[in-house]
Amino acid sequence: MSSLLIKSATIVNEQKQFVSDVLVKDGLIERIDKQIGVEADQIIDGEGLHLLPGCIDDQVHFREPGLIHKADIRSESRAAVAGGITSFMEMPNTVPNTLTQELLQQKYEIASGSSLANYSFFMGASNDNLEEVLRTDTKNVCGVKVFMGSSTGNMLVDNPNTLEHIFKESPMLVATHCEDEATIRRNLEHYKEIYGENIPVEMHPLIRSEEACYLSSSMAVELAKKYNTRLHILHISTEKETHLFRNDIPLKDKRITAEACIHHLWFSDADYATKGNLIKWNPAVKKASDRDGILKAVLDGHIDVIATDHAPHTLEEKAKPYLQAPSGGPLVQHALPAMLELYHHGKISLEDIAQKMAHNVAICFQVEKRGYIREGYWADLVLVDLNNPWNVNKSNILYKCGWSPFEGSTFRSKVMHTIVSGHLAYTNGKLVEGKSGMRLAFDR
């Protein structure tokens, strides 16, 4: 058996901090104790470092197959591991769209040989593939993705009858992108009348407006209540939407949960002036009051998890005029450092970062034996130095697209070591190849 011993790290886990050793054997955490005096194949000195459970990102777009000029599973999983994300759940709007079980299986086969992080893939829903959706294996697939707003290819689900059937019959968690398409089209036509084809990017949050988000999110919530669906609404972008969710019951008992993303917790509409299309996402980055309201909802339990919606495009694509520039940006390498920066600003605790980026994702998706630092669990771990400033620049960006919306920023905290299923996959600025991540399993 391979073994790894972490000595004297400050563990951040289950709303506690304490100094301890951690012994990993054959991929699993075997022992957590103040003094572990055994030999190990690898030893990491954790003194002065904080040990968190590896982040589980429940929303990424790694672009493979079909869009690999932007990104692929190999490149983006390595960027994720360098950023302390040990597991990801990837979306179905690749090319072709992941709308059959056969196409879903092909993605798993690609990841099994190329992903440095642990992985799972969402099954995609369309207006006409309900039978395929119902064939999804609940034990080995993270969920079903429904785009209730525009998307790539045939993935906009705008047929009310289809939506009713998905919410009524889905055997597993339904994750939704919620923006009302009719409202967006109406807003877009309004701004085209004013600006023609030269709409400024500052209009993006007015086109993909609060109203568009709330109409769609509230409809999803009503459908979920009607059919007792296990609903998870992705990338909440408005303060108004946060009031759709409950915080008065334990997360394990919730049937309706919600996610916040890094960009909606960091940027506001004031940043379009300097960042332009680099922060053009769907749903849009909106007002500072929305940003602050989303963080408040994260802290008080109305929003349950923090993710990235990592969705890279090339700089050439992003440099196009607003109407031609695609939405989305790369985030997995910088998500945890950005949240740790908010910790330094006094806006969130280390314990809550671990809760929202690891524990709660495991609870929401019923991930088997991950998301915590516990004996008997898979060793998905990240060691961070809270006082090791570094600057985000082209030389250290690992995304295939080669850029980041955080370029030029200085983060005070640095990821030093990342352990994926017991494998030391990233250490002191270097990736360690040789062992792929594992397919996530779900306790359902």
MOZIWO-V41178 format. One record per helix or strand of 2 or more residues. SS is the DSSP state (helix for helix, strand for strand). FROM is the first residue (numbers start at 1). TO is the last residue. If there is no record, write none. Layout:
BEGIN
[[SS,FROM,TO] [SS,FROM,TO]]
END
This chain:
BEGIN
[[strand,3,13] [strand,16,25] [strand,28,33] [strand,42,45] [strand,50,53] [strand,55,61] [helix,73,82] [strand,85,90] [helix,101,114] [strand,118,121] [strand,123,124] [helix,130,134] [strand,144,148] [helix,160,169] [strand,174,178] [helix,181,195] [helix,201,207] [helix,210,227] [strand,231,233] [helix,239,242] [helix,251,253] [strand,256,261] [helix,262,266] [helix,269,279] [helix,288,300] [strand,305,307] [strand,310,311] [helix,315,318] [helix,335,344] [helix,350,365] [strand,381,385] [strand,390,391] [helix,394,396] [strand,410,411] [strand,414,420] [strand,423,427] [strand,430,431]]
END
